[in-house]
Amino acid sequence: MADVKALGDQLVELTVKEVNELAEYLKEAHGIEPAAAAAVAVAAPAAGDGGDAAAEKSEFDVILKSPGGAKLAIVKLVKELTGLGLKEAKEIVDSAPKAIKEGVGKDEAEGLKKQLEEAGAEVELK
């Protein structure tokens, strides 16, 4: 049973590239179709091993795409959310699409997006 567990641990730690190579090998050498190897591909990102494909984004940029119809309300809200002066907040809103905040956590980014959208703005997280 230890060999099966070790093999399972090795499969979970594979990168996406390695999973693709394994799928190709299984297809060519043993006639196993890629659909059977898809379970391995699904398991690899769940491992969270820090690989490029498995890494979840932790920092977001909150981008104001459009202030919508209530431009003055959006300027006031941007001023409040960013701590900028009225002039700077107005410049951000006038130059949309423009980043309001950069490199913020997921929860903060989603909170900002929700507040801005409730006020009528069009917002994107990158």
TIMI-113727 format. One line per 4 residues: their letters; for each residue z, y, x of N, C-alpha, C. Coordinates in steps of 0.05 Angstrom, whole numbers, plus 32768, in hexadecimal, padded with zeros to 4 digits. Example, Ala and Ser with C-alpha at 12.3 -4.5 7.8 and 13.67 -1.06 7.14 Angstrom:
// residues 2
AS) 809C,7F8E,8108,809C,7FA6,80F6,809C,7FBE,8108 ~ 808E,7FD3,8101,808F,7FEB,8111,809D,8001,8102
This chain:
// residues 126
MADV) 8000,7FE8,8010,8000,8000,8000,8000,8019,8011 ~ 800B,8018,8029,800C,802F,803A,7FF0,8038,8043 ~ 7FDE,8025,8047,7FC3,802C,804E,7FB5,803B,8038 ~ 7FB9,8034,801F,7FAD,8041,8008,7FB9,805D,8006
KALG) 7FD3,8060,800A,7FDF,807A,8009,7FD4,808D,801F ~ 7FD2,8082,8037,7FC7,8091,804D,7FAA,809A,8048 ~ 7F9A,8087,803D,7F7F,808E,8036,7F7E,80A4,8021 ~ 7F8F,80A1,800D,7F90,80B6,7FF8,7F97,80D1,8004
DQLV) 7FAB,80D2,8016,7FB3,80EB,8022,7F9C,80F7,8032 ~ 7F8D,80E5,8040,7F76,80EF,8050,7F60,80FB,803D ~ 7F5B,80EE,8027,7F47,80F7,8014,7F4E,8113,8009 ~ 7F68,8116,8002,7F71,812F,7FF7,7F6E,8146,800B
ELTV) 7F70,8140,8024,7F6F,8155,8039,7F52,815C,8041 ~ 7F3E,814F,8037,7F22,8154,803E,7F1A,8170,8035 ~ 7F09,817D,8045,7EFD,8196,803D,7EE5,8190,802B ~ 7EDA,81A4,801E,7EC3,81A0,800D,7EAC,8195,801C
KEVN) 7EA8,819F,8035,7E92,8195,8045,7E95,8177,804B ~ 7EAE,8170,8052,7EB3,8153,8058,7EB0,8142,803F ~ 7EB7,814C,8028,7EB3,813D,800F,7E95,8138,800A ~ 7E85,814D,800F,7E68,814A,800B,7E5D,8136,801F
ELAE) 7E66,8136,8038,7E5D,8123,804B,7E65,8106,8043 ~ 7E7E,8103,8039,7E88,80E9,8030,7E77,80DF,8019 ~ 7E71,80F1,8006,7E61,80E9,7FEE,7E45,80E0,7FF7 ~ 7E39,80EE,800A,7E1F,80E6,8014,7E20,80CB,8022
YLKE) 7E35,80C7,8032,7E38,80AE,8040,7E3B,8097,802C ~ 7E4D,809A,8018,7E51,8085,8004,7E38,807E,7FF5 ~ 7E28,8093,7FF0,7E0F,808E,7FE1,7DFB,807F,7FF2 ~ 7DF8,8087,800C,7DE4,807A,801D,7DED,805E,8026
AHGI) 7E06,805C,802E,7E0F,8043,803B,7E18,802E,8026 ~ 7E22,8037,800F,7E2E,8023,7FFC,7E22,8025,7FE0 ~ 7E0F,8037,7FDC,7E03,803A,7FC1,7E15,8046,7FAC ~ 7E2A,8053,7FB4,7E3C,8060,7FA1,7E31,807C,7F9B
EPAA) 7E2C,8081,7F81,7E20,809A,7F79,7E34,80B1,7F7C ~ 7E2A,80CA,7F81,7E3C,80E1,7F84,7E4F,80E6,7F6D ~ 7E49,80DE,7F55,7E5B,80E2,7F3F,7E75,80D4,7F44 ~ 7E75,80BD,7F51,7E8E,80AF,7F57,7E9D,80BD,7F6C
AAAV) 7E90,80CC,7F7E,7E9D,80DB,7F93,7EA7,80F6,7F88 ~ 7E9F,80FE,7F70,7EA8,8117,7F65,7EC6,8119,7F62 ~ 7ED3,8103,7F5D,7EF0,8103,7F5A,7EFD,810B,7F75 ~ 7EF1,8104,7F8B,7EFB,810C,7FA5,7EF7,812A,7FA9
AVAA) 7EE0,8134,7FA0,7EDA,8150,7FA3,7EEE,8161,7F92 ~ 7EF6,8157,7F7B,7F09,8165,7F6A,7F24,8165,7F77 ~ 7F2C,8150,7F84,7F46,814E,7F91,7F49,8160,7FA9 ~ 7F33,8164,7FB8,7F35,8174,7FD1,7F3F,8190,7FCC
PAAG) 7F34,81A0,7FBA,7F3E,81BB,7FB6,7F5B,81BC,7FAD ~ 7F64,81A8,7F9F,7F7F,81A7,7F95,7F94,81A3,7FAC ~ 7F8B,819B,7FC3,7F9D,8196,7FD9,7FAA,81AF,7FE3 ~ 7F9C,81C6,7FE1,7FA7,81DF,7FEB,7FAD,81DF,8008
DGGD) 7F9B,81D3,8018,7F9F,81D0,8035,7F98,81E9,8045 ~ 7F91,81FF,8037,7F8B,8217,8045,7F6E,8219,804C ~ 7F5D,8206,8045,7F41,8206,804B,7F34,821D,803C ~ 7F1C,8225,8044,7F0E,823B,8038,7F0A,8237,801A
AAAE) 7F01,8220,8012,7EFB,821B,7FF6,7F14,8217,7FE6 ~ 7F2A,820E,7FF2,7F42,8209,7FE3,7F55,8221,7FE1 ~ 7F50,8236,7FF1,7F62,824D,7FF1,7F5E,825D,7FD8 ~ 7F74,8264,7FCB,7F73,8274,7FB3,7F77,8291,7FBC
KSEF) 7F68,82A3,7FB0,7F69,82BF,7FB8,7F85,82CA,7FB0 ~ 7F91,82D9,7FC3,7FAC,82E3,7FBE,7FAC,8302,7FBD ~ 7F97,830F,7FC6,7F95,832C,7FC5,7F7C,8334,7FB5 ~ 7F80,8348,7FA4,7F6A,8351,7F93,7F66,836F,7F95
DVIL) 7F4E,8377,7F90,7F47,8394,7F8D,7F43,8399,7F70 ~ 7F50,83AE,7F65,7F4C,83B6,7F4A,7F37,83CC,7F49 ~ 7F20,83C5,7F3D,7F09,83D7,7F3D,7F05,83E2,7F21 ~ 7F05,83FD,7F1F,7EFE,840B,7F06,7EE0,840C,7F04
KSPG) 7ED5,83FD,7EF2,7EB7,83FC,7EEF,7EAE,8414,7EDE ~ 7EBD,841A,7EC9,7EB6,8430,7EB7,7ECF,8439,7EA9 ~ 7ED2,8454,7EA5,7EEA,845E,7E97,7EE9,845A,7E79 ~ 7ED2,8454,7E6F,7ECF,8450,7E52,7ECF,846C,7E44
GAKL) 7ED6,846C,7E2B,7ED4,8484,7E1B,7EEC,8497,7E1F ~ 7F03,848D,7E27,7F1B,849D,7E29,7F20,84A4,7E47 ~ 7F0D,84B4,7E52,7F0E,84BA,7E6E,7F28,84C8,7E76 ~ 7F31,84DB,7E67,7F4A,84EA,7E6D,7F62,84D7,7E6E
AIVK) 7F63,84C5,7E5B,7F7A,84B2,7E5A,7F79,849F,7E73 ~ 7F61,8498,7E7B,7F5E,8487,7E93,7F66,8496,7EAC ~ 7F5F,84B0,7EAE,7F67,84C0,7EC5,7F85,84C1,7EC7 ~ 7F92,84C6,7EB0,7FAF,84C7,7EB0,7FBC,84AC,7EB8
LVKE) 7FB0,8497,7EAE,7FBA,847C,7EB4,7FB6,8475,7ED1 ~ 7F9F,847C,7EDC,7F9A,8477,7EF9,7FAE,8487,7F0A ~ 7FB3,84A0,7F02,7FC7,84B1,7F10,7FE2,84A3,7F0F ~ 7FEA,849A,7EF8,8004,848C,7EF5,8006,8472,7F05
LTGL) 7FF1,8462,7F04,7FF1,8448,7F11,7FF0,8449,7F2F ~ 7FE2,845E,7F39,7FDE,845F,7F56,7FF1,8473,7F64 ~ 7FFD,8485,7F56,800E,8499,7F62,7FFE,84B0,7F6E ~ 7FE4,84B1,7F69,7FD3,84C6,7F73,7FD7,84E0,7F63
GLKE) 7FCC,84F5,7F6E,7FCC,850E,7F5F,7FB6,850D,7F49 ~ 7FB7,8521,7F38,7FA4,8522,7F22,7F87,8524,7F2C ~ 7F83,8535,7F41,7F68,8539,7F4C,7F5D,851F,7F58 ~ 7F6E,8511,7F67,7F65,84F8,7F74,7F5F,84E2,7F5F
AKEI) 7F70,84E1,7F4A,7F6C,84CE,7F35,7F52,84D3,7F26 ~ 7F4C,84ED,7F21,7F34,84F5,7F14,7F1B,84EE,7F25 ~ 7F1D,84F2,7F3F,7F07,84EB,7F51,7F01,84CD,7F50 ~ 7F16,84BC,7F4F,7F12,849F,7F4D,7F04,8498,7F33
VDSA) 7F0D,84A3,7F1D,7F01,849D,7F03,7EE4,84A8,7F02 ~ 7EDF,84BF,7F0D,7EC4,84CB,7F0C,7EB1,84BB,7F1E ~ 7EBB,84AE,7F32,7EA9,849F,7F45,7EA8,8481,7F3F ~ 7EB0,8479,7F27,7EAF,845D,7F1F,7E92,8453,7F22
PKAI) 7E8E,843A,7F2B,7EA2,8426,7F32,7EB0,842C,7F4C ~ 7ECA,842A,7F4C,7EDA,8432,7F63,7EF4,8421,7F63 ~ 7EFE,841A,7F7B,7F17,840B,7F7D,7F2E,841E,7F77 ~ 7F40,8414,7F65,7F58,8423,7F5F,7F6E,841B,7F72
KEGV) 7F71,8401,7F76,7F84,83F6,7F89,7F77,83DE,7F97 ~ 7F7D,83DB,7FB0,7F72,83C5,7FC0,7F88,83B4,7FCC ~ 7F82,839A,7FCE,7F94,8388,7FDC,7FAF,8384,7FCD ~ 7FAE,8384,7FB3,7FC7,8380,7FA3,7FC8,8363,7F9A
GKDE) 7FE0,835A,7F94,7FE5,833F,7F8B,7FD8,8339,7F70 ~ 7FD5,8320,7F69,7FC8,8318,7F50,7FD6,8323,7F38 ~ 7FF0,8321,7F37,7FFF,832B,7F1F,7FFC,8349,7F1B ~ 7FFE,8358,7F31,7FFC,8375,7F30,7FDF,837C,7F28
AEGL) 7FCC,836F,7F33,7FB0,8375,7F2D,7FAA,8370,7F0F ~ 7FB4,8359,7F05,7FAF,8353,7EE9,7FBE,8367,7ED7 ~ 7FD5,8370,7EDF,7FE4,8384,7ECF,7FD6,839E,7ECE ~ 7FCB,83A7,7EE5,7FBC,83C0,7EE6,7FA3,83BE,7ED5
KKQL) 7F95,83A7,7ED7,7F7D,83A3,7EC8,7F83,83A4,7EAA ~ 7F99,8397,7EA2,7FA0,8397,7E85,7FA6,83B3,7E7B ~ 7FB5,83C2,7E8A,7FBC,83DE,7E82,7FA3,83EF,7E80 ~ 7F92,83ED,7E93,7F79,83FD,7E93,7F67,83F5,7E7C
EEAG) 7F64,83DB,7E77,7F53,83D2,7E62,7F5E,83DA,7E46 ~ 7F78,83DA,7E43,7F84,83E2,7E2A,7F7F,83FF,7E25 ~ 7F7C,840F,7E3A,7F76,842C,7E37,7F58,8431,7E33 ~ 7F48,841C,7E36,7F2B,841E,7E30,7F19,841D,7E48
AEVE) 7F24,8418,7E60,7F14,8417,7E78,7F08,83FB,7E7B ~ 7EF3,83FA,7E8B,7EE6,83E1,7E93,7EEF,83DC,7EB0 ~ 7EFD,83C5,7EB4,7F09,83BF,7ECE,7F01,83A4,7ED8 ~ 7EFF,83A1,7EF2,7EF7,8388,7EFF,7F0A,8382,7F16
LK) 7F11,8369,7F19,7F21,8361,7F30,7F10,8353,7F44 ~ 7F12,835A,7F5D,7F02,834D,7F72,7F15,8342,7F87
